[in-house]
Amino acid sequence: MQDLLSQALAAIGSVSTPDALEALRVQYLGKSGLVTEQMKKLGSLLPEEKKTFGAEVNVLKTKIAEALEQKKSVLEKAGLEARLASEKIDVTLPIRPETEGKIHPISQVLEEMTAIFASMGFAMEDGPDIEDDWHNFTALNTPPNHPARAMQDTFYLPGEYVLRTQTSAVQIRSMMNNKPPFKFIAGGRVYRSDWDMTHSPMFHQMEGVYIDKGIHMGHLKGCISQFLKAFFGLEQVPLRFRPSFFPFTEPSAEVDIGCKKSKESLEIGKGSDWLEILGCGMIHPEVLKNVGLDPNEWQGFAFGMGVERLVMLKYGIPDLRAFYETDLRWLKNYGFRALDIPTIARGVA
């Protein structure tokens, strides 16, 4: 047994890899190992011999196990030191250009819009992307035969669910879960079945709602004018409200902003041309009734605008499809640095 111990300790001392060490453990302490074979001899010994022999085998087993554990610690430490040496980073090297991250223009403009409306007293609300028919259409006074419900415009899901076609669905949920007055915005993804230079099956909207007593179109015009001046960094913004129709507002209007168009450029705030920028109106009395409000007591306005459209106008991006093509070269050109956080104090331009 002493020879077996000397042989095991010599083998353990010379081993240099964890795999070889594990092989030695199996060789000596495994089910068919050399020490285990010694244990099996106990059955053939006389009772007075078993005690002495058993003690010797246990000492042998313990010393080999301790030697294996010590060697394992040594090999693990050596392996870690080798790994640290090979994986070390020279912090004096310059940062590689490809590691520089950029904020997507859509994310940046959503933050810009949020900062402006927050300064005007608007809270932020959110809602699910998957909506039921009632919140997305019926509660917003959309009749059953309205074109917006058509399969070619809406992504329908099993069980009377849809991918929300507008952030106005958040308006319904927020008004049902809170008490007036309401003054909030809701921004996020919306979905419609369309795809070309100016349309995408997934895009972003920002919805605004203000409900109180005595609210009228003058408040709506002042709110939109103040937002656009802050967003585009202009002292004056020529606006034109054109009568329109939306099921959830009455009266309804589409808002055009003054601009100067040419083949080479588009300049916002100057010239004799007009460009559609958003839709708005006074919230329809039926919508107020659907959320449990008395339209004779409460009035309000709502507006909605496409975020991508505002990004394209403000930062001169010609094609909507490039927003979602995950081209890092495009993001490097149009993206924003991580610390370019929009605030009213520092500016949003």
N, C-alpha and C positions, 0 to 999 in steps of 0.2 A: 504493500500500500504506500510505503514511503517512496518507492521508485515511481509509482503512478503519480504521486503528488509532484515530485521533482520534474517529471516529464511534462505534466500539465502546466506548471508554473513557467517552465522554459518556453513552451509553445505560446503561452499567453504573452509573455514578455517580448517575443519576437514578432508578433502579429502587427500589421500596419494599417488594416482597413476594418471598418465596422462589419462588413460582410464576412471577412475571414474570422473575426472574433465570434460572430454568431455561429459559424460552422464549428468552432471549437467548443462552444457551449453545448451544442447538440451532441458533439462527439463524446463529451465527458458527462454531461448532466441530462441528456435527453432520455427518452423512454428506453432506448436501446444503448445508452451510453455506457462508458467503461465504469463509472461510479455506480450506476444503476445495476450493472451486472454483479458488482460486489455485494450490493444490498440483497440480491436474490439468493446469495449463499447462506443467509441467515436461516433459511428453512431447513437446511441439512445439518445444522450444528446442534450440539448438546445444549441444554438450558444454561449451564454455567459458562459456556463459551459464547453464547449469543450476546450477553451483556458487554463483555470486553470487545468483541468484534464489532458490535453495533456502534459502540462509542467511537471506535477508531474510524469507521466508515462515515459517521456524522461529522467528525473533525475534518476528514478528507473533503467531504462535500462542502462544508462551510468555507474552508480555506480556498478551494477552487472558485466558489461563487463570489467570494470577496475579491479575489484576484481579477475575475472577469468584470466585476462592477467598477473596480478602480481603473482597469484598462479602458473600459467604455467611456468613463469620464475624461480620460486623457485624450482619447481619439476624438471625442466630441469637441473638446476645447481646441484641439489642433485644427479640426475641420472648420470651426467658426473663425479662427484666426486667419486661416487660408482664404476663406470666403470674404472676410472683411478686407484683406489685402488686395484681392482681385476685383472687388466691387467698389472700391473707394472712389469718391468723386473729388476731382480737383476743383474746389470752389473758386479758385482764381481764374478759371477759364471763363470766357464770355458766354452769355446765354445764346443758345442756338435760335435763329430767327423762327424756326417752325414751331417752337414751344410757346410763342406769344399767342394768347387767347384774345378773341374779340367778341364784343356783345353784338348780337344780331340787330339790325336796324328796327325790326318790328318790336323786339323787347325794349329797345331804347325809346322808341316813340311812345309805347304804352306807358313807360315811366314818365316821359315828358308830359303826356296828357294827364296822367294821374296827379302829377305835381301841380299843374295849373288848376285843375278842378278842386284839388284839396285846398288850395289857397282861396278858392271861392266858396268854401264851406261844404263841399260835397263829400259824403262818406263813400266807402268802397264796398260793393256787394258782389257776391259770386254765386254761381249755380251750376248744376250738372250739365255736361255736354249731351247726355242722353236724356231726352225729355218725353213726357207723355203728350198725347194730342191736345189735351185740355190746356195745359200751360203754354204750349207752343203756338196753338192756333185758336181754339175756342174761347178761352178767357180773354184773348186779345181781339175779340169781335171779328174774327176771320170766318166768313160764311163757308158752308160745306163745299160750295162749288167754286171757291176762289182759286185762281191760277197758282197761287203759292203752294197749294196742297198737291199739285200735280206730281206724278211720279218722276217726271223729267226734271223737277226742281228739288224735290225732297228725298233724302235717304230714309226710307222706311225700314223699321226693324220689327221682328215678331212681337205680338202682344200690344198693338196700338202705340208703340214707341217710335220715336224718330231721333235722328241726329239733329240737334236744334238748328233751326235755320236763321235764328236771330237772337241776340242777347236780350231782347224784350221779354223773353220767358223769365229772366231773372227779375224783371220788374214785377211780374205777377207774384212770384214766390216771396219777394221781399215785402211787398205791400200786405200780403196775407199774414206774414209772420211778425209784423211790427205795427205800431200805432202812428197815425199822422201827427205832425207834418213829416213828409219824406223829402230828402234831398240827397240823392246818391248817384253814383255812376257804376256801371257794370261793364267790364271789358273781358274779352276772351275769344276763343275759337267758335266759329259757326261753320255750317256745312251746307253746300248746295251743289247740285250736279251740273257743273259748268267748268270749262277749261279752255282758255286762250290767253292772249297777251295781257288782257285786263281782268280776267276772271280765273278763279281757282276753286276746286271742289272743297277746299278747306281754306278759310281766311279768318280775319279778325275784325271784330266790331267793338265800338265803344258806345254804350247807351247811357243817356243821362235822363234823370227824372227829378222833377221838383213839384211837390204837391203841398198846398197850404190853402189858407182862406184868402180869396181876393187875387189869385194869380191870373195874369192875362198875357196876351201876346207881346206886350211891351217888355215884360220880364224875360220872355224867351229871346227876343231880339237882342236885348242887352247882354244876356248870358253868352249867346253865340258870338256876338261881336267881341266881347272881352276875351273869350277863349282864343279866337282866331288871331287877334292882335298879339297875344302873348305867344302863341304857338309859332307864328311866322316872324315874330320880332318886328312888327310894323306899328307905326304910330296911328295910322288910320287904315281901315279895311272897308272898301266899297262892297256893300252887300245888296243882293236882290232876292226878295222872297217871292217865289212863283207859286200860285195855287196848285195843289196836287191832291192826291187821294191816298190815304193809308187807312186800313180798317180800324186801327186802334187810336187814331187822332181825328179831331174835327173841331175847327178847321185844320187842314194839313197844308204843308208848304215844303217845297224844295228850295234850298238856299244856294245861290250862286255867289261866287267871289270875283271881284274885278281883277282882270289880268291883261297882259299884253302878250299875244301869241305871235310867233313867227316860225319859220321852218327850222331855225337853229335853236330857239330858246323859248322859255315860258317864264314870264316875270309876274309874280303875284303882287297884287295891290296897285298896279298901274295899268294904264291903257283903257281902251274902250271895249275890250272883249270880256266875256263872262265864262266861268267854269263852275259846273255843279260840284258842290263840296259835301252836302249832307241833306238828310230829310228830317223834318220836325213837325210839331203841331201841338195843339191843346189835347190833352188826354180825353178820349171819347167817354161820355157819360156811362155807356154800357160797360166799359172796362172798369170804371170806378165801382159800379154796382157788382160786378163779378168778384171783386175783392172785398166786398162788404162796406163800401163807402157811399155816403149820400152825395150825389153830384150837385145837389142844391147847397150843400155846406162846404164841400171841398172841390177845388179846381187845381189844375196843374198842367205842366207841359212836359213833353218828352222829345228827345232828339237822338238820332243814331247816325254814326259815320263809320265808313270803312277805314281801318287803320292803315292797310296797305296803300290805299289811295293817298292818304296824307303823307306817308313815307315817300312815295314816288314823287309827289309834288315838292316836298320840302328839300329832299336830298338828290333830286334829279336822276332817279332810277327809271329807266325806260320800259323794262319788261317785268311783269309780275311773276312770271314763271321762275325767274332766277332766284326768287326768295326761298324756294324750297328744293333747289337742286343740290344742296350741300357741297357747293364748290368753294373750297377754302381760298382760292384766289379771289373770288367775288367777295367773300367775307372780309378778306384782308383789305380790300379796296373800300368797301362800304361800311365795315364794322366800326365799333367804338371801343375805346380802351375801357378796361374794367372800372377805373376810377372816374370816368366821365359821367358821374351821377347827376341827373337833371334835378335842379332845385330852382325855386323862384329867386332866391338870393343870388345864386351863381349863374342863373340863366338856363334856358332849355334849348337854346339854338346850338 
